Structures are given as C-alpha cells and as structure tokens.
Amino acid sequence: MASRKTTIKDIATEAGVSVSLVSFVMNNRAKADGSGRLYRVSEETSQKIMEVARKLDYQPNNAARSLRSGRTNTIGVIVSDISNKFFADIGRYIEDAAYKLNYTVFFGSSDENPDKMENIVGGLMSRGVDGMIVVPCEKSEGSIAKIVEAGIPLVLIDRDMEGVDANRVLLNNRKAEYMAAESLIRRGCRRIEMISYAMRLSNIRDREAGYKAAMADNGLGEYVNIHNIRFKNIPGQIAKVFDDILARGVEGVVFATNTLTVEGIKRLRMSAPEALDRIRIVAFDESDAFDLSDYKVSYVKQPIELFGTESVRILLDCIANGNQQSVSTTLNPQFVEVEG
C-alpha cells in the first residue's frame, strides 16, 4: 500500500507550531490573523519548519495553489517540428528560461498542419496554461484567434501573422537573405538562384524579398529565380531542381531554410559531386551535417538563444503584469563566412 502523503498538519505537529504558521512559511507570503496583525516569524522557526518539511518529504499541493492564485505555472509551446534542430534548440532555451522562473513547459508540433495546430491549442487551453509561445503555420488564424479571444497571453515567434494582437519575437529575415545573396555576389557569382518553400509564411516571404533586393541592388535582377518546394517529398523535388540548375550553369544558390540546404548538398554529393567545385551555396542556419562534409558552407546564423529567452521574458512579464500593450522584438542575423 502506498504511504500517506505528508500534510502541513504533520509538519506542524512535528515542529510543535500551528498549522497556520506552517502554511505561512511554506507559501512564503504575509498572512493576517483574525486580529488583522501580520505574523512575524523568526529565522530560526522558519528554518526549523523547512527542515521538518524536508525530513517528512513534503510535496506541496500545486493544484490547490493554482486555485488560489488563478495560475498553473505552466506555459504551452507550439513549434512546426520539434525534431527540426532549429526548433529543438529554441525549445531547449525556452524550457531552461522557464524552469529558472518555476514554470513547466508543455510542447507540441503542428507539422505545418492547421488541424493539428487547432487540436494542440485546444489541449493546452484545457490544461489551463498561463500563456503560449507559438510558431504559427499556414491557415492557423482560427487557432490563434481562439488564444487571443480567451485572453491567454501569447507570443508569436519565428513567423508573424497579420492582424493579430499578440507579442512577437521575429528575425529580420529580409536582411538575413540579403546578406546571403550579397555574399555570393562579392565572391563573383552572378547567376544566383534561391530554393525556397511554396508556403506563404511571413518569414519565407521576407527571405525571398531579401534575395530579390540584393540581386536588384547589384544589377542582377534579370537572374532572379525562386524554386518553390512543397512540404511533401522534399528530396524528390530538390533532385529535379538541381538537375535544372546544373544544366543551366547557375553559379550560386541561397536557401530559405536549413532543411532545404541539407537536402540540396545531399543531392549534389550523390548525383553530381564534381558540381560542388563549381557552384557556391549559402545555407540558412548552421548544421552539424556541414562539419561532416569536406564541402565548406557559409551560412546565415540566427540568434537562437535570444528567440528562447526573449519569448519567455516577454510572456512571463505579460502573465505577471497583465500588459495590454503588445511587444514586438526584431532580432538581427549574423553572416558566417566559411572559407573553402
């Protein structure tokens, strides 16, 4: 039979003090007695109560505490794909930052599926999370609206959504892809093309705009060409795109995401390894896979730690203070030049 759970009455009996005094010390907050006076607890008494609590392995009743405070000390985080290193790393920083402030994090992956997004949002709301950090997917306006209408503090990260009254932590994606294309132009490339996604997400649109702007500003607008890859069967689509690119003598390629970059390099190594010597590539995000290849890849680096820490800071400030004014933070990318 399982042992009985320790209560504050047990602690009071063991320590020789009142139950109300134990409750005050355990909750670490001022509490008035019947006459309106405040308890004054000596350091010695407080330490004795805490030592007894540890000795008896006291576990606080978080459910009861949340009923009193109206908070659960939990937040929900929805990303596109938690197996993607970019989102996994952001999730790690979010969890670390939240843990330091006594918050537990529930994660979910939308897989770019609006129906799955709606299901996850509903599940998190039913758990009573205090706030959410969300990477919106296409056609998820309804799910995001439910969060806002319920008055749940919200931070959108990585991608924006027009017309939504929410906090935001975003990258300057236009600047990021501008830097990527311009780096190839500096190295003598003229025929530079971009491999992107067919999804019309805000970050993808901004990256494409940055590529176009860099080409136009350098008098290369005639060479602008964006290959839009759909989310299913990415390797097969990448193969066709590179067959076309190599046949036309394209000199450089910039990518919209890390996943596309890795698939592109894999395709070149398998079917046209000699092309690695005559075509330059710039990735979006770094990857451990690059370290295992003799082909050196320059890349746009995102401030992943800031994505995590800033989103948590903004969200918990909103939860604590009920901020009415939405906060927008734009993070700056860094370009990492790799010689090779």
DRENDO-1510 file (C-alpha; in Angstrom, 1 decimal, always signed):
<recs>
REC; n; res; u; v; w
REC; 1; MET; +0.0; +0.0; +0.0 .
REC; 2; ALA; +1.3; +3.5; -0.9 .
REC; 3; SER; +2.4; +5.6; +2.1 .
REC; 4; ARG; +0.1; +8.5; +3.1 .
REC; 5; LYS; +1.1; +11.9; +1.7 .
REC; 6; THR; +2.6; +14.3; +4.2 .
REC; 7; THR; +0.4; +17.3; +5.0 .
REC; 8; ILE; +1.1; +20.7; +6.6 .
REC; 9; LYS; -0.7; +19.4; +9.8 .
REC; 10; ASP; +2.0; +16.6; +10.0 .
REC; 11; ILE; +4.7; +19.3; +9.7 .
REC; 12; ALA; +3.1; +21.4; +12.4 .
REC; 13; THR; +2.8; +18.5; +14.8 .
REC; 14; GLU; +6.5; +17.5; +14.3 .
REC; 15; ALA; +7.7; +21.1; +14.6 .
REC; 16; GLY; +5.5; +22.0; +17.5 .
REC; 17; VAL; +3.9; +25.0; +15.8 .
REC; 18; SER; +0.5; +25.9; +14.5 .
REC; 19; VAL; -0.8; +24.8; +11.1 .
REC; 20; SER; -1.4; +28.4; +10.0 .
REC; 21; LEU; +2.2; +29.2; +10.8 .
REC; 22; VAL; +3.5; +26.3; +8.7 .
REC; 23; SER; +1.2; +27.4; +5.8 .
REC; 24; PHE; +2.6; +30.9; +6.0 .
REC; 25; VAL; +6.2; +29.8; +5.9 .
REC; 26; MET; +5.6; +27.2; +3.1 .
REC; 27; ASN; +3.8; +29.8; +1.0 .
REC; 28; ASN; +6.4; +32.5; +1.8 .
REC; 29; ARG; +3.9; +35.3; +1.9 .
REC; 30; ALA; +2.4; +37.6; +4.5 .
REC; 31; LYS; -0.9; +36.4; +6.0 .
REC; 32; ALA; -3.1; +38.2; +8.5 .
REC; 33; ASP; -4.5; +36.5; +11.6 .
REC; 34; GLY; -8.0; +37.2; +12.9 .
REC; 35; SER; -7.0; +40.5; +14.6 .
REC; 36; GLY; -5.5; +41.8; +11.4 .
REC; 37; ARG; -1.9; +41.6; +12.6 .
REC; 38; LEU; +0.8; +40.1; +10.5 .
REC; 39; TYR; +2.7; +37.0; +11.5 .
REC; 40; ARG; +6.3; +37.7; +12.5 .
REC; 41; VAL; +8.4; +34.5; +12.0 .
REC; 42; SER; +11.9; +34.3; +13.3 .
REC; 43; GLU; +14.6; +32.9; +11.1 .
REC; 44; GLU; +15.2; +30.0; +13.5 .
REC; 45; THR; +11.5; +29.0; +13.4 .
REC; 46; SER; +11.3; +29.3; +9.7 .
REC; 47; GLN; +14.4; +27.1; +9.2 .
REC; 48; LYS; +13.0; +24.5; +11.6 .
REC; 49; ILE; +9.7; +24.3; +9.7 .
REC; 50; MET; +11.6; +23.9; +6.4 .
REC; 51; GLU; +13.9; +21.2; +7.8 .
REC; 52; VAL; +10.9; +19.2; +9.1 .
REC; 53; ALA; +9.2; +19.6; +5.7 .
REC; 54; ARG; +12.3; +18.1; +4.0 .
REC; 55; LYS; +12.6; +15.3; +6.6 .
REC; 56; LEU; +9.0; +14.3; +6.0 .
REC; 57; ASP; +9.3; +14.7; +2.2 .
REC; 58; TYR; +6.5; +17.2; +2.0 .
REC; 59; GLN; +5.2; +17.8; -1.6 .
REC; 60; PRO; +3.2; +21.0; -2.0 .
REC; 61; ASN; -0.3; +20.7; -3.5 .
REC; 62; ASN; +0.2; +22.7; -6.7 .
REC; 63; ALA; -3.4; +22.1; -7.8 .
REC; 64; ALA; -4.7; +23.8; -4.7 .
REC; 65; ARG; -2.1; +26.6; -5.0 .
REC; 66; SER; -3.2; +27.3; -8.6 .
REC; 67; LEU; -6.8; +27.5; -7.5 .
REC; 68; ARG; -5.8; +30.2; -5.0 .
REC; 69; SER; -3.6; +32.2; -7.4 .
REC; 70; GLY; -5.5; +31.6; -10.6 .
REC; 71; ARG; -2.3; +30.3; -12.2 .
REC; 72; THR; -0.9; +26.9; -13.1 .
REC; 73; ASN; +2.7; +28.0; -13.6 .
REC; 74; THR; +2.7; +26.2; -16.9 .
REC; 75; ILE; +3.1; +27.5; -20.5 .
REC; 76; GLY; +2.4; +25.9; -23.8 .
REC; 77; VAL; +4.9; +26.0; -26.7 .
REC; 78; ILE; +3.8; +25.0; -30.3 .
REC; 79; VAL; +6.5; +24.8; -33.0 .
REC; 80; SER; +6.5; +23.5; -36.5 .
REC; 81; ASP; +8.5; +20.4; -35.9 .
REC; 82; ILE; +10.3; +19.7; -32.6 .
REC; 83; SER; +12.6; +17.2; -34.4 .
REC; 84; ASN; +14.0; +20.1; -36.5 .
REC; 85; LYS; +17.2; +21.3; -34.8 .
REC; 86; PHE; +16.3; +25.0; -35.1 .
REC; 87; PHE; +13.0; +24.4; -33.2 .
REC; 88; ALA; +14.5; +21.9; -30.8 .
REC; 89; ASP; +17.2; +24.3; -29.8 .
REC; 90; ILE; +14.7; +27.1; -29.3 .
REC; 91; GLY; +12.6; +24.7; -27.2 .
REC; 92; ARG; +15.6; +23.9; -25.1 .
REC; 93; TYR; +16.3; +27.6; -24.3 .
REC; 94; ILE; +12.6; +28.2; -23.6 .
REC; 95; GLU; +12.5; +25.3; -21.2 .
REC; 96; ASP; +15.7; +26.4; -19.4 .
REC; 97; ALA; +14.5; +30.0; -19.1 .
REC; 98; ALA; +11.0; +28.9; -17.9 .
REC; 99; TYR; +12.4; +26.4; -15.4 .
REC; 100; LYS; +14.5; +29.2; -13.7 .
REC; 101; LEU; +11.3; +31.0; -13.1 .
REC; 102; ASN; +9.4; +28.0; -11.7 .
REC; 103; TYR; +7.4; +27.3; -14.9 .
REC; 104; THR; +6.8; +24.0; -16.6 .
REC; 105; VAL; +6.6; +23.8; -20.4 .
REC; 106; PHE; +4.2; +21.6; -22.5 .
REC; 107; PHE; +5.4; +21.2; -26.1 .
REC; 108; GLY; +3.6; +20.4; -29.3 .
REC; 109; SER; +4.4; +20.2; -33.0 .
REC; 110; SER; +2.0; +21.3; -35.7 .
REC; 111; ASP; +3.8; +19.7; -38.6 .
REC; 112; GLU; +2.5; +22.6; -40.6 .
REC; 113; ASN; -1.0; +21.1; -40.3 .
REC; 114; PRO; -3.7; +23.7; -39.2 .
REC; 115; ASP; -6.0; +20.9; -37.9 .
REC; 116; LYS; -3.3; +19.5; -35.7 .
REC; 117; MET; -2.5; +23.1; -34.6 .
REC; 118; GLU; -6.1; +23.6; -33.5 .
REC; 119; ASN; -6.1; +20.3; -31.6 .
REC; 120; ILE; -2.9; +21.2; -29.7 .
REC; 121; VAL; -4.2; +24.7; -28.9 .
REC; 122; GLY; -7.4; +23.1; -27.5 .
REC; 123; GLY; -5.4; +20.7; -25.4 .
REC; 124; LEU; -3.2; +23.4; -23.9 .
REC; 125; MET; -6.2; +25.6; -23.2 .
REC; 126; SER; -7.9; +22.7; -21.4 .
REC; 127; ARG; -4.8; +22.3; -19.2 .
REC; 128; GLY; -5.2; +25.9; -18.2 .
REC; 129; VAL; -1.7; +27.1; -19.3 .
REC; 130; ASP; -0.9; +30.6; -18.2 .
REC; 131; GLY; +0.4; +31.6; -21.7 .
REC; 132; MET; +1.6; +30.3; -25.0 .
REC; 133; ILE; +4.6; +30.7; -27.3 .
REC; 134; VAL; +3.5; +29.7; -30.9 .
REC; 135; VAL; +5.1; +29.3; -34.3 .
REC; 136; PRO; +2.0; +29.8; -36.5 .
REC; 137; CYS; +1.5; +27.7; -39.6 .
REC; 138; GLU; -0.5; +28.4; -42.7 .
REC; 139; LYS; -4.3; +28.6; -42.2 .
REC; 140; SER; -3.9; +28.7; -38.4 .
REC; 141; GLU; -5.6; +32.1; -38.0 .
REC; 142; GLY; -8.6; +30.5; -36.3 .
REC; 143; SER; -6.5; +28.7; -33.7 .
REC; 144; ILE; -4.5; +31.9; -32.9 .
REC; 145; ALA; -7.8; +33.8; -32.7 .
REC; 146; LYS; -9.0; +31.4; -30.0 .
REC; 147; ILE; -6.0; +32.0; -27.9 .
REC; 148; VAL; -6.4; +35.8; -28.1 .
REC; 149; GLU; -10.1; +35.8; -27.5 .
REC; 150; ALA; -9.6; +33.6; -24.4 .
REC; 151; GLY; -7.3; +36.3; -23.0 .
REC; 152; ILE; -4.4; +34.0; -22.8 .
REC; 153; PRO; -1.0; +35.8; -23.1 .
REC; 154; LEU; +0.6; +35.0; -26.4 .
REC; 155; VAL; +4.0; +35.4; -28.1 .
REC; 156; LEU; +4.4; +34.6; -31.8 .
REC; 157; ILE; +7.9; +33.5; -32.7 .
REC; 158; ASP; +9.8; +33.0; -36.0 .
REC; 159; ARG; +6.7; +33.9; -38.1 .
REC; 160; ASP; +4.3; +36.8; -38.0 .
REC; 161; MET; +0.6; +36.8; -38.5 .
REC; 162; GLU; -1.1; +40.0; -39.7 .
REC; 163; GLY; -4.0; +41.4; -37.8 .
REC; 164; VAL; -3.2; +39.5; -34.6 .
REC; 165; ASP; -2.9; +41.4; -31.3 .
REC; 166; ALA; +0.0; +39.5; -29.8 .
REC; 167; ASN; +3.6; +39.8; -28.7 .
REC; 168; ARG; +6.2; +38.9; -31.3 .
REC; 169; VAL; +9.8; +37.8; -31.4 .
REC; 170; LEU; +11.0; +37.7; -35.0 .
REC; 171; LEU; +14.2; +37.6; -37.1 .
REC; 172; ASN; +15.0; +40.3; -39.6 .
REC; 173; ASN; +14.5; +37.7; -42.4 .
REC; 174; ARG; +14.8; +40.2; -45.2 .
REC; 175; LYS; +18.2; +41.3; -44.0 .
REC; 176; ALA; +19.3; +37.7; -43.5 .
REC; 177; GLU; +18.7; +36.6; -47.1 .
REC; 178; TYR; +20.0; +39.9; -48.4 .
REC; 179; MET; +23.3; +39.1; -46.6 .
REC; 180; ALA; +23.3; +35.5; -48.0 .
REC; 181; ALA; +22.9; +36.6; -51.7 .
REC; 182; GLU; +25.3; +39.5; -51.4 .
REC; 183; SER; +28.0; +37.2; -50.0 .
REC; 184; LEU; +27.8; +35.2; -53.3 .
REC; 185; ILE; +27.9; +38.4; -55.4 .
REC; 186; ARG; +31.0; +39.5; -53.5 .
REC; 187; ARG; +32.6; +36.2; -54.5 .
REC; 188; GLY; +32.0; +36.8; -58.2 .
REC; 189; CYS; +28.7; +34.9; -58.7 .
REC; 190; ARG; +26.1; +36.5; -61.0 .
REC; 191; ARG; +23.6; +33.8; -61.8 .
REC; 192; ILE; +22.3; +33.2; -58.3 .
REC; 193; GLU; +19.0; +31.4; -57.6 .
REC; 194; MET; +17.0; +30.6; -54.5 .
REC; 195; ILE; +15.5; +27.4; -53.2 .
REC; 196; SER; +12.5; +28.2; -51.0 .
REC; 197; TYR; +9.2; +26.8; -49.8 .
REC; 198; ALA; +5.9; +27.1; -51.5 .
REC; 199; MET; +4.4; +28.0; -48.2 .
REC; 200; ARG; +3.4; +31.7; -48.0 .
REC; 201; LEU; +4.6; +32.2; -44.4 .
REC; 202; SER; +5.8; +35.6; -43.3 .
REC; 203; ASN; +9.4; +34.5; -42.8 .
REC; 204; ILE; +9.6; +32.8; -46.2 .
REC; 205; ARG; +8.1; +35.8; -47.9 .
REC; 206; ASP; +10.6; +38.1; -46.2 .
REC; 207; ARG; +13.6; +36.0; -47.1 .
REC; 208; GLU; +12.6; +35.9; -50.7 .
REC; 209; ALA; +12.2; +39.6; -50.7 .
REC; 210; GLY; +15.7; +40.0; -49.3 .
REC; 211; TYR; +17.2; +37.8; -52.0 .
REC; 212; LYS; +15.4; +39.8; -54.7 .
REC; 213; ALA; +16.5; +43.1; -53.2 .
REC; 214; ALA; +20.2; +42.0; -53.1 .
REC; 215; MET; +20.0; +40.9; -56.8 .
REC; 216; ALA; +18.3; +44.1; -57.9 .
REC; 217; ASP; +20.6; +46.4; -55.9 .
REC; 218; ASN; +23.6; +44.8; -57.7 .
REC; 219; GLY; +22.1; +45.0; -61.2 .
REC; 220; LEU; +21.4; +41.2; -61.3 .
REC; 221; GLY; +17.6; +41.4; -61.4 .
REC; 222; GLU; +17.4; +39.5; -64.7 .
REC; 223; TYR; +18.8; +36.4; -63.0 .
REC; 224; VAL; +16.3; +36.3; -60.1 .
REC; 225; ASN; +14.7; +32.8; -60.0 .
REC; 226; ILE; +13.0; +31.2; -56.9 .
REC; 227; HIS; +12.3; +27.5; -56.8 .
REC; 228; ASN; +9.3; +26.8; -54.5 .
REC; 229; ILE; +9.4; +23.4; -52.8 .
REC; 230; ARG; +6.3; +21.8; -51.3 .
REC; 231; PHE; +6.4; +20.3; -47.9 .
REC; 232; LYS; +6.0; +16.7; -49.0 .
REC; 233; ASN; +8.7; +14.6; -50.8 .
REC; 234; ILE; +11.3; +17.3; -50.4 .
REC; 235; PRO; +14.2; +15.1; -51.6 .
REC; 236; GLY; +12.5; +14.3; -54.9 .
REC; 237; GLN; +11.7; +17.9; -55.6 .
REC; 238; ILE; +15.2; +19.0; -54.7 .
REC; 239; ALA; +16.6; +16.5; -57.1 .
REC; 240; LYS; +14.6; +17.9; -60.0 .
REC; 241; VAL; +15.6; +21.5; -59.1 .
REC; 242; PHE; +19.3; +20.7; -59.0 .
REC; 243; ASP; +19.2; +18.8; -62.3 .
REC; 244; ASP; +17.7; +22.0; -63.8 .
REC; 245; ILE; +20.2; +24.3; -62.0 .
REC; 246; LEU; +23.2; +22.4; -63.1 .
REC; 247; ALA; +22.0; +22.1; -66.7 .
REC; 248; ARG; +21.7; +25.9; -66.9 .
REC; 249; GLY; +25.1; +26.7; -65.4 .
REC; 250; VAL; +23.8; +28.5; -62.3 .
REC; 251; GLU; +26.8; +29.7; -60.2 .
REC; 252; GLY; +25.3; +30.1; -56.7 .
REC; 253; VAL; +22.3; +29.0; -54.7 .
REC; 254; VAL; +20.8; +30.5; -51.5 .
REC; 255; PHE; +18.4; +28.5; -49.4 .
REC; 256; ALA; +15.4; +29.6; -47.3 .
REC; 257; THR; +15.9; +27.0; -44.6 .
REC; 258; ASN; +18.4; +24.6; -43.1 .
REC; 259; THR; +16.4; +21.5; -44.2 .
REC; 260; LEU; +16.5; +22.6; -47.8 .
REC; 261; THR; +20.2; +23.2; -47.6 .
REC; 262; VAL; +21.0; +19.8; -46.2 .
REC; 263; GLU; +18.8; +18.1; -48.9 .
REC; 264; GLY; +20.5; +20.1; -51.6 .
REC; 265; ILE; +24.0; +19.2; -50.5 .
REC; 266; LYS; +23.0; +15.5; -50.2 .
REC; 267; ARG; +21.6; +15.6; -53.8 .
REC; 268; LEU; +24.8; +17.1; -55.1 .
REC; 269; ARG; +27.1; +14.7; -53.3 .
REC; 270; MET; +25.1; +11.7; -54.6 .
REC; 271; SER; +24.5; +12.6; -58.2 .
REC; 272; ALA; +27.0; +15.3; -59.2 .
REC; 273; PRO; +29.9; +15.5; -56.7 .
REC; 274; GLU; +32.0; +17.3; -59.3 .
REC; 275; ALA; +29.5; +20.2; -59.3 .
REC; 276; LEU; +30.5; +21.1; -55.7 .
REC; 277; ASP; +33.6; +22.6; -57.2 .
REC; 278; ARG; +31.7; +25.0; -59.5 .
REC; 279; ILE; +28.6; +26.0; -57.6 .
REC; 280; ARG; +28.6; +28.0; -54.4 .
REC; 281; ILE; +26.0; +27.5; -51.7 .
REC; 282; VAL; +24.8; +29.6; -48.7 .
REC; 283; ALA; +22.7; +28.0; -46.0 .
REC; 284; PHE; +20.1; +29.4; -43.7 .
REC; 285; ASP; +21.2; +28.2; -40.2 .
REC; 286; GLU; +24.2; +26.1; -39.4 .
REC; 287; SER; +24.1; +22.3; -39.2 .
REC; 288; ASP; +26.2; +19.6; -37.7 .
REC; 289; ALA; +26.0; +17.9; -41.1 .
REC; 290; PHE; +28.2; +20.7; -42.5 .
REC; 291; ASP; +31.0; +19.7; -40.2 .
REC; 292; LEU; +31.0; +16.1; -41.6 .
REC; 293; SER; +31.4; +17.3; -45.2 .
REC; 294; ASP; +34.5; +18.4; -47.0 .
REC; 295; TYR; +32.4; +21.0; -48.8 .
REC; 296; LYS; +32.5; +24.2; -46.8 .
REC; 297; VAL; +29.2; +26.0; -46.4 .
REC; 298; SER; +28.8; +29.7; -45.3 .
REC; 299; TYR; +25.5; +30.4; -43.6 .
REC; 300; VAL; +23.2; +32.9; -42.0 .
REC; 301; LYS; +23.2; +32.4; -38.2 .
REC; 302; GLN; +20.1; +33.1; -36.2 .
REC; 303; PRO; +20.3; +34.2; -32.5 .
REC; 304; ILE; +18.5; +31.0; -31.3 .
REC; 305; GLU; +19.2; +31.6; -27.6 .
REC; 306; LEU; +17.6; +35.0; -27.8 .
REC; 307; PHE; +14.5; +33.6; -29.5 .
REC; 308; GLY; +14.0; +31.4; -26.5 .
REC; 309; THR; +14.9; +33.8; -23.6 .
REC; 310; GLU; +13.2; +36.8; -25.1 .
REC; 311; SER; +9.9; +35.0; -25.8 .
REC; 312; VAL; +9.9; +33.6; -22.2 .
REC; 313; ARG; +10.8; +37.0; -20.7 .
REC; 314; ILE; +8.0; +38.8; -22.7 .
REC; 315; LEU; +5.4; +36.1; -22.0 .
REC; 316; LEU; +6.0; +35.9; -18.2 .
REC; 317; ASP; +6.1; +39.6; -17.9 .
REC; 318; CYS; +2.7; +39.7; -19.6 .
REC; 319; ILE; +1.4; +37.0; -17.3 .
REC; 320; ALA; +2.6; +38.7; -14.2 .
REC; 321; ASN; +1.6; +42.3; -15.1 .
REC; 322; GLY; -1.3; +41.8; -17.5 .
REC; 323; ASN; +0.3; +44.0; -20.1 .
REC; 324; GLN; -2.2; +45.5; -22.5 .
REC; 325; GLN; +0.4; +46.8; -25.0 .
REC; 326; SER; +1.9; +44.1; -27.3 .
REC; 327; VAL; +5.6; +44.0; -27.6 .
REC; 328; SER; +7.5; +43.3; -30.9 .
REC; 329; THR; +11.2; +42.4; -30.8 .
REC; 330; THR; +13.2; +42.0; -34.0 .
REC; 331; LEU; +16.4; +40.0; -33.8 .
REC; 332; ASN; +19.4; +40.5; -36.1 .
REC; 333; PRO; +21.0; +37.7; -38.1 .
REC; 334; GLN; +24.8; +37.2; -38.4 .
REC; 335; PHE; +26.5; +36.0; -41.5 .
REC; 336; VAL; +29.2; +33.4; -41.0 .
REC; 337; GLU; +31.7; +33.2; -43.9 .
REC; 338; VAL; +33.4; +29.8; -44.2 .
REC; 339; GLU; +36.4; +29.7; -46.5 .
REC; 340; GLY; +36.8; +26.7; -48.7 .
</recs>
